[in-house]
Amino acid sequence: QMSNSSSIHGFLLLAFADTQELQLLHFWLFLGIYLAALLGNGLIITTIACDHHLHTPMYFFLLNLSLLDLGSISTIVPKSMANSLWQNRAISYQGCAAQLFMSVFFISAEYFLLTVMAYDRYVAICKPLHYGTLLGSRACVHMAAAAWGTGFLNALLHTANTFSVPLCKGNVVGQFFCEIPQILKLSCSHSYLREVGLLVVSACLGFGYFVFIVVSYVQIFRAVLRIPSEQGRHKAFSMCLPHLAVVSLFVSTTMFAYLKPSSISSPYLDMAMAFLYSVVPPAVNPLIYSMRNKEIREFL
């Protein structure tokens, strides 16, 4: 008997633990991470907005990154915390669609922005004389707008596609938030292959961005190794290596979550991967990208 997705009024999310003590532990852990992300990103946004010395391309992109981080962690973590606290796993159909849309929007916009930031560092270090012309204020606004716009279109496309697939394998989502691969697992017709095709196209684009980022950093490292002073080299490396580490973690876990064969799927592995790409970056980005910056530390 086929039941259409319209008859599903809500979904059940995966609980982090089955005992009340562990659920409370999850609540406090997530609360700590969430407050750290709010504080870190909030400080960066305030600092960059208030200090006119920081109105440069690099800090403009950092401001956008912090806004995206706040959005992405706020889409996922508070709902998960509330569910643990009230020992409730339910999320409404509309709530699930909204959560999926928002998380894909913020995560894909952030990835595009990280690509732009790699380009910004490349121009700053490899073509310093052209920095003002290649990254004028208008160009920066266009690049940031492209990141937000790409994220929005990507999210619209994936959400519409995912929720047009008929679902008949119950309403239990094997994840602590609404994630595309987990919703597709509930489908019973071949129409889900269209969304899989779309994910593969997105992944190829994403891989293209990743190659661009890596090439940018290779050029940066080559330029840095030519810097005669040890201090200059150290500064450039300490600025770029953490960026590369964050991007690699972000890309590898997202790719794994979305493209792995279902045969190697286990709830704990899926949860760990989702935690690494959706909860960790917004909390650690402020530390890696900004708190290491002398200008921001001085202002704070």
Phi, psi and omega in degrees: 000128183265125174248131184283160181294339180293339179277351176275120182263347180191174181235161174249124179275161179284132177276148181289333184208163182258346178257156183296322181298313182292327177293322177292322177299316177299318179301312183291323178297312180294325178297317179299313180297317183296315180295322178297318180293318179297315182294310182299309182290324178298317179298318182295314181300314181297313182301310184292324180291324187273332185260109185291345174293338184265012179275064179238165182308314184301315182284331175299317179291323177297321178299314178297321179298317180295321178297316179295320178298316178299317180297314187290321181286330180286340179285329191252312192287314183302320180297317180296320178296315181299317180298321179292319183294315182269003182050053183228139184248000190281148169218138183290163180301312180294321180297320180293315179299318180295318181295318179296315180301310184295319182292319178295321180301305184292320184290318180287325177296321180295320181295317178299318181295322178298326176295315178299320181293326176295321178296318179302314179295322180299312181295319182299321186266323185265334180228056187302328183290336182261003186304312182299325182278321183284330182235058174288172185298324181293317179300319180296316179297318179298317181295316179296318179297322178297321179297311180296318182295318179298315179301317182296311181297318179301314181295319180299313182298311183291320182293314180300317181293315183295318184273002174267354179280131178293134182250129179220010179256050179080193184228024180266114180271126184279048183201161182276000169212172183282112185236141187308306184303325183287327178288321180297332179296339181274356184277156183234001180244171181281358181294344179291341180297333178297316179292324177298318177300318179296320178297321180294319178298314178300319181295321178296317176299314180300321179294323176301316177300317183298317178300317179301315180297313182298316179299317178303314182290326176299316178297319180298312182298321179297318179294319183295320181295342177272351179291125184292322187278138179300319183296317180298318179297314182300317182297314182295318180294318184292339178278323189267324183299316178299321178303313183296321179297315181297314182297319181295317178299313182301310184291313185296317182289322179294313180302316182298315182297321187267336187244358183288149176293147185293346180295332180259031182267131169220146185306320184289321178296315180300317180296316181298316180296315181297321178298318182292327182263343185251331186253322184292309184304314181299332181277326183264340180306315180303320181292316187283318186272330194240317186291344177278350182279126182301317184300315182291318179300318180297317181297316181295000000 
